[in-house]
């Protein structure tokens, strides 16, 4: 045997056992031992060039004596051990003939009648062999599920066993099968550097969270080594060797352009803010930096600070310090919406470029509409779609083939300089594996679901710092997944930074308790877990918690904001919401009141933001205001086409953004009518805010859009900050009348309590941000604040209804959570997916899992007339809707989201145009053709796209 421990002297059965058929290995079968070597060689490169220092250090500790790399290669390579069975070997005719000719036989009727998946077979058989060589029960217990689950699902031992009715024929009752498997295991184990299988036993057991991440790296190595473009079959046993596998793995790694993040960082000095952002830190930013420098272990950091305080910069610098101290290699920044991801993508690229110029090209934008992000598209120098790796076909063995490619040419011998992460990272389920990621918070929530290949998502979070912005936006349903995710991240010792301007104290305590429950391996997440952590006493504030194993540590600090408090005047504009009262002109009374108010307040000019709680209200208000103010009014909501929404958002930010970004200057008068889109990461500065009633935390977010920047000229009537709250009708002797639509969105309880605070403050002022924590706590804390006496019974009933709904919504998430209640302290991954969602899910279905409410779908609007199809923009398409590359952006720009009540009809009645069926981006799109008048019928509804109003939905009268 040569120095690279070649397999040339291995017994002859290994010369015929195949791992990849000729059809899946470039025309020649790949012998099973060669595929194990290929995967181990890829694993070595993952260790050398991708894994974070913290992950390598952890694996070194488990393996003992710095043997993590060798153990990692062994665990990844042995994944397909279960293919050395008749259950698998009979499935390819050519391969089966060679195996049978060698003397390894099977009962053909039995192997055709019964099925035993090779992943499960490998796990069960490995348990037997490891037991025989003397591995400890604990070691076997965590290793075998890595093999049994490498196709995406972790079975129970009972489900993994060979079917009894097969009577041992699937594993091989004929002489030679057991000997062949032992030879395979021994040959592979010796080749990667162990004297025997017994020596390969790890000295310790990783946490369950680390096992899940490790499983993801096994899948990653397998998928890379299964790419026939780089790993053509080796069917000559004399050519099988680990040395050869290493050579082709190196070549494939170079072609694919794979790499990790920043590697090992030196801890930044005190001048870090100046060097990264060109500014000195504000007091709250300096406070965050000081706290993360003093943490004794990786942990959770919760930053609560006002809008515009600079929380994002604080988090990025904190991530840099945490990475340097604890050996993490990248960052995931999770944002509440796709729209908020795009500007963050730009910010993160600039930040990492300041760390190292080469890092900017390693930032991935991860959300379903990144194709509309012009910066992302400009950075994609390859004209082919960036989802070429998304194709999933069924291989001839009945298992999902996740490494099947959906087209595109092979990588060039030398990878050209890229401006985005390697294409491999951009395939389905792999986005979080990119070194640095900006995406929606859904990406983290998906990692907390009991879905197929969840290990890839968790592996993508291993060795990163996780930053989640605006976590207050997670409702009770989403919070179940956030809490579950924090549990797993805490157990894996992944540093997490949470940001919020309006976080209710109860939610903060819940998030802290969840992380600590994972870090300390406890089942419960009740408040007792965070009992020793004191409440912040000021605002802005930071709360940091961690576990050293022996004890829980914490730091809680607060300071003053860098800005003086804004004294925001509070007014109420009563609206008879329960009455369809209209003026003589057919204008609703509420819109007429807003018109009258703006006519008065903007008489000398100024910029107003009007926020409505529904698209229909926003459209109606826009129509009324436009009739008076003409082109000075803009409309922004979620039912605009992707192109129109992007253009209008950019225009609003340009006109009402920070003074240095306003270009030609702030308009003399401007009115923006918007929906909840304006609540989050919408950096506009209005002189006056008119808003529908919403729960206090969201109301404060809206207030954050007024008098936001200094150095802005404001006309006299709007020179002082003021919020005018409407959308409800206060009454002297009874609770207020609330909008039915608002109650459907937010619930009556929180609206009542917020209305009480608003009415109490009418004619006075709120001191912002100083009063933000108090206002939020008063509304969300049941024992801290009460409504007027004549509201009490209504509030009591509303609270009871709210609590019932909250419990129901929380319980409805339980079937999808990664871990079932009562199982968080289990030691291994066995049975993790029992009862879970096993099928592949589209992004929209994933979102339906982690976000509450009725599922909605997007459609692509196209125009159809006697000349054929055209994009919504008017550009012509082919006879069957074919879209060439130069019109593709126009076609996709017509994407619009339908109301949830139209989902069933859309999925039933709509599909791609005939000319889209072979297009990588359009083949799954639902086309909604509009007639010459711009209208279409869908179910019982008539839809019309208006260039000003966006999508207008009406139900025909019956």
GUNUVEX-502478 format. One record per residue (C-alpha): residue in one letter; y, x, z. Coordinates in steps of 0.25 Angstrom, whole numbers, plus 5000, padded with zeros to 4 digits. Last residue first. Layout:
// GUNUVEX-502478
AYXZ;...
This chain:
// GUNUVEX-502478
X515847034969;X517047124969;X516747254963;X516747374973;X517847474971;X517747624972;X518947714967;X518647864965;X519947944965;X521247874967;X522147954958;X521247984946;X520547854948;X519047854948;X518447714947;X517147664954;X516647524953;X515647484964;X514447394964;X513447504960;X514347614953;X515347564943;X516247654935;X517747664933;X518647764925;X519147664915;X518347734904;X517047724912;X516747814924;X515347894924;X514847924938;X513948044937;X513048084948;X512848234949;X511448294950;X511448364936;X512948394937;X512948534943;X511748594936;X511848514923;X510548464917;X510748324920;X512248324918;X512248274903;X511448154907;X512548114917;X512148134931;X511648014940;X512247884945;X511647744948;X510747764960;X511447884966;X512747814964;X512347684969;X511847734982;X513047824984;X514047714981;X514247674996;X514547815000;X515847824992;X515747914980;X516048064979;X516748114967;X516448214956;X517348214944;X517648364946;X516248394943;X516448344929;X517748424927;X517148554933;X516048534923;X516948524911;X516948674907;X515448694911;X515048584901;X514748444906;X513748354899;X514048214901;X513048154891;X513948164879;X514648294885;X515848294894;X517348264891;X518448304901;X519148184907;X519248234921;X518148134926;X517248214916;X517048144903;X515848074897;X515648004884;X516747964873;X516447814875;X516847834890;X516247904902;X517047974913;X516348054924;X516348044939;X515348144946;X514748074958;X514648114972;X513748044983;X513947984996;X513047975008;X513347875019;X513747935032;X513448055040;X513448195034;X512248285036;X511248215029;X512148145019;X512648285016;X511248335013;X511148215003;X512448254996;X511948404996;X510648354989;X509448354998;X508048424996;X506948345003;X506548385017;X507448295026;X506848315040;X505648255047;X505048385050;X505948495045;X505948585057;X504448565059;X504148715063;X505548785063;X505248855076;X505648855091;X505948715094;X507248705103;X507948605093;X506748505092;X507248395102;X508048325092;X507648365077;X508148485071;X508748505057;X509448365059;X509148265048;X508448165056;X509548175067;X510748135059;X510547985061;X510548005076;X511948065076;X512447945067;X511747845076;X512347915089;X513747915083;X513547765079;X513147725093;X514247805099;X515347745089;X514847605092;X514947635107;X516347695105;X516847575097;X516347485108;X517047565118;X518347575109;X518347425107;X518247405122;X519347505125;X520347465115;X521147375124;X521147485135;X521847585125;X520847695121;X520247805130;X520247955130;X519448065137;X518047995140;X517647965125;X518048105120;X518248085105;X519548025104;X520148095116;X519548225112;X520148225098;X521548195104;X521448305115;X520848415105;X522048385095;X523148375105;X523648525104;X523448515089;X524348435087;X525248375097;X525048225095;X526348145094;X526948005099;X527247875091;X525847845091;X525047925101;X524347815108;X524047745095;X523447875089;X522547895101;X522047755101;X521747765087;X520947885089;X520047815099;X519947695090;X519547775078;X518547855086;X517847725090;X517947645077;X517147735068;X517547845059;X517247805045;X516847655046;X517947645056;X518947705046;X518447605036;X518647485046;X520047525049;X520447515063;X521147395070;X521647455083;X521147415097;X521747295103;X523047245110;X524147325103;X523447345090;X523347475081;X523047455067;X522247565060;X522347655047;X523547725051;X523947855058;X525247915055;X525248065059;X526548135060;X527048285059;X528548295060;X529348325047;X528848195041;X530148115041;X531048245039;X530348305027;X529348415029;X529548555024;X528248635027;X528348775034;X527248745044;X525948685040;X525048565045;X526148465047;X525048355044;X523648385040;X523148415054;X523448265057;X522248235048;X521348325057;X521948255069;X521548115063;X520148175061;X519948215075;X520548085080;X519647985072;X520447925060;X521547835058;X522147835044;X523147945042;X524647965038;X525048105040;X526448155037;X526948295033;X525648335027;X525048475027;X523848495019;X522648585023;X521448495021;X520348555029;X519948425034;X520648295036;X521248275022;X519848235016;X519948115026;X520648035015;X521948065008;X523248015004;X524148135001;X525648105000;X526648204995;X528148214995;X529048334993;X527848414988;X527548544995;X527748664987;X527448724973;X526248804979;X525848734992;X524948844997;X526048925005;X526448795012;X525148755017;X524548635010;X525248505005;X525448524990;X524348624988;X523348564997;X523548424991;X523448484977;X522148554981;X521548424987;X522048344974;X521348444965;X520048444973;X519948294975;X520248274960;X519148364955;X518148314965;X518448174961;X519148094972;X518348014981;X518548104993;X520048084995;X521448134991;X522548054986;X523948114982;X525348044983;X526648104978;X526248054964;X526747914966;X527447884980;X527447734980;X526247694972;X525547824976;X525647774991;X524947644988;X523847704979;X523647814989;X523447725000;X522347644993;X521647774989;X521647825003;X521147695009;X520047694999;X519647835002;X519547805016;X520147865029;X521547875024;X522448005026;X523848005021;X524548135021;X526048145019;X526948245013;X528448245014;X529648175007;X530948115012;X530347975011;X529048025016;X529047955029;X529547825024;X528747805011;X527547865019;X527647755029;X527847635019;X526647685011;X525747705023;X526147565027;X525747505013;X524447575014;X524147515027;X524547375022;X523647385010;X524447374997;X524247244988;X525747244985;X525947124994;X525547215006;X524047225010;X523347175022;X521847205021;X521747185036;X520947275046;X521747395043;X523047335048;X523747475048;X524647535059;X525347665056;X525147745069;X526047865071;X525747995078;X526748115078;X526148245077;X526748355086;X526148485080;X525748585090;X526248725088;X525448805079;X524548925083;X523648835092;X523548865106;X522348925112;X520848895116;X519648965121;X518148925124;X517149045125;X515649015127;X514349075131;X512949015133;X511949095140;X510749185139;X510449165124;X511849215121;X512349085117;X513649045111;X514948965112;X516348975107;X517448865109;X518748885102;X520048815105;X521348775098;X521648695107;X521448705122;X520548685133;X519248705126;X518048635133;X517148735141;X515748775136;X514748765148;X514348625144;X514048665129;X512548635131;X512848525140;X513548455129;X512248415123;X511548495112;X510148485117;X508948565112;X509348705117;X509148835110;X510248905116;X511048935103;X510548805097;X511048725109;X512348805110;X512648765095;X512448625098;X513248625111;X514448685105;X514348575094;X514248465104;X515348515113;X516348525101;X515948385097;X516248335111;X517548405111;X518048335098;X518348445087;X519748425081;X520148555074;X518748605072;X518048735068;X516648775072;X516248925071;X514748955072;X513949085074;X512449075071;X511649105083;X510349035076;X510248945088;X511748905087;X511648885072;X510448795074;X511148715085;X512448715076;X511748655065;X511148535073;X512548515079;X513148505065;X512048415060;X512248315071;X513748335069;X513648275055;X513248145061;X514248145072;X515348185063;X515648325058;X517148335056;X517448405069;X516748525063;X518048555055;X517548695051;X516148745053;X516048905053;X514548965053;X514449115055;X513349155046;X512049235050;X511149115048;X511948995041;X511249015028;X509849025035;X510148885040;X510448825027;X509248895021;X508348835033;X508848695029;X507848715017;X507448565018;X508248475027;X508248455043;X509748465043;X510548565051;X510848665039;X511348545032;X512448535042;X512848675040;X513048645025;X513648515028;X514848595035;X515348615020;X515348745014;X515848885015;X514748995015;X514649145017;X513449225014;X512749115006;X511549055013;X512248935016;X512248895001;X510748904999;X510248764999;X510448744984;X510948874977;X512248944979;X511649064988;X510849104976;X512049114967;X512549224976;X513849194984;X515149174976;X516049274969;X514949344962;X514949484957;X513949494946;X512449504950;X511749614943;X510449574936;X511049444932;X510549314940;X509549234932;X510249124923;X510448984928;X509548864931;X509148784942;X508348884950;X507148854958;X507248924972;X507048794979;X505748764973;X505348644981;X503848644983;X502748574974;X502048694970;X502548694955;X503948714960;X504848594962;X506248614958;X507548644965;X508748684958;X509948734966;X509948874962;X510948854950;X511948794960;X513148884957;X513248824942;X513248924931;X514548984927;X514349104936;X515749154941;X515649064953;X516949104960;X517849004951;X516848894955;X517048924970;X518548934969;X518548804961;X517848724971;X517248604963;X515848674962;X515948684977;X515648534978;X514348534986;X514748624996;X514548774999;X515548874995;X514949014996;X515649135000;X514949264996;X515949304986;X517049314996;X516149415004;X516449534994;X517849554999;X517449575013;X518049515026;X519249475018;X518449415007;X517749335018;X519049265022;X519449235008;X518149175004;X518149095017;X519549035014;X519148995000;X517848925004;X518648865015;X519548795005;X518348734998;X517548695010;X518548595015;X518348505002;X516848515004;X516948455018;X516848495033;X516748645031;X515748745035;X515948895034;X514748975034;X514949125037;X514249255034;X513449375039;X513349355054;X513149475063;X513549425077;X514849495079;X515349515065;X514949375061;X515649315073;X516849395070;X516949345056;X516549205059;X517749205069;X518649255058;X518149135049;X518249035061;X519749075065;X520149075050;X519548925049;X520248885062;X521648915057;X522448825066;X522748735054;X522048615060;X521948635075;X520848715082;X519448705088;X518548825085;X517148805090;X516348935090;X514848935091;X513949055094;X513549195091;X513549275104;X514449335115;X515749265109;X517049355112;X517449385098;X517249235094;X518249195105;X519349295101;X519249255086;X519349105090;X520549135099;X521249225088;X521149105079;X521749005089;X522849105092;X523149115077;X522649245070;X523549335063;X523549315048;X523149385035;X521849305035;X520749405036;X521449525040;X522449455049;X521349375055;X520449495058;X521549575065;X520749575078;X519549655072;X518449595065;X516949615069;X516349705059;X515449625050;X514049645046;X513549575033;X514649505026;X513849395019;X512449415013;X512049444999;X511349384987;X511749434973;X510549364966;X510349474957;X510449574968;X509449494977;X508549484965;X508549634962;X508249664977;X507149554978;X506549624965;X506449754972;X506049704985;X504849624979;X504449754971;X504349824985;X503649704991;X502549724981;X501749644971;X501649724958;X500149754959;X499949604962;X500449564948;X500949424948;X502449464951;X503349344948;X504749354945;X505649364957;X507149374952;X507149254943;X505949194950;X506749164962;X505749144973;X506149274980;X507549214982;X507049074987;X506049144997;X507149235003;X508049115005;X506849035011;X506549145021;X508049155024;X508049005027;X506849015036;X507649125044;X508749025046;X507748925052;X507049035060;X508449075065;X508748925070;X507348915076;X507749045085;X507049175081;X505649205087;X505349345092;X504549475089;X504249435074;X502849455070;X502649545058;X501849635065;X500649535065;X500749525050;X500449675048;X501049805047;X502449745044;X503349795033;X503549685022;X502349735014;X501449725027;X501749575029;X501549545014;X500249605013;X499749545026;X500249405023;X499549415009;X498249475014;X498149365025;X498449255014;X497349315005;X496349325017;X496549175020;X496449135006;X495149225003;X494049125006;X494348985002;X494948895012;X496348915007;X497648865013;X497548735004;X496048725006;X496148715021;X495548575022;X496548515013;X496448385021;X497048465033;X498348485025;X498848635028;X499748635039;X501248635037;X501448485042;X500748515055;X501548645057;X502848565056;X503548595043;X504848675040;X505548635027;X506248715017;X505248785008;X505148905019;X504648805030;X503248845031;X503548995031;X504748995041;X503848895049;X502849005051;X503749105058;X504249025070;X502948985076;X502249115072;X503149195080;X503049095092;X501549095091;X501449245092;X500949325080;X499449375082;X498949405068;X498149265068;X499349185072;X500149245061;X499049205051;X498949065056;X500449035056;X500549095042;X499648995037;X500448875042;X501748935037;X501248975024;X500548835022;X501848765025;X502648845014;X501448845004;X501448685005;X500148635007;X499748524997;X498448444996;X497748394983;X497848504974;X497448604984;X496248524988;X495748494974;X495848644970;X495048694982;X495448834983;X495148974979;X495649124981;X494649204973;X495649284965;X495449194953;X495849074961;X497249144964;X497449184949;X497149044945;X498048984955;X499249064950;X499049014936;X498848874941;X500048864951;X499748774963;X498448834968;X499148944975;X499948854984;X498848764992;X497848874989;X498648964999;X499449094999;X500749014996;X500848995011;X501349135013;X502649095005;X503549125017;X502949265020;X504149335013;X505249275021;X504649305035;X504149445031;X505549485026;X506249435038;X505249505047;X505549635040;X506949615041;X506949575055;X506149705060;X507249765068;X506349795080;X505949645082;X505749535072;X506549435080;X507649535083;X507749585069;X507849435064;X509049415073;X509749545068;X509549505054;X510149365056;X511349425063;X511549535053;X511649415042;X510549415032;X510949445017;X510749585012;X509649655020;X508949535026;X509049445013;X508549575006;X507349585014;X507049435012;X507049454997;X506049564999;X505149465008;X505349354997;X504849444986;X503649504995;X503249364997;X503349324983;X502549454979;X501449414989;X501349274982;X501249334968;X502349294959;X501849224946;X502449264933;X503349184924;X504649204932;X504049164946;X504049014947;X503248984935;X502349104937;X502049044951;X502649104963;X501849144976;X500549184969;X499249234976;X498549314966;X498749464970;X498749424984;X497249384983;X496949534979;X497049604993;X498449674995;X498349824990;X499549804981;X500449734991;X501449844992;X501849885005;X503149945001;X502650085005;X501450064996;X500050005000;
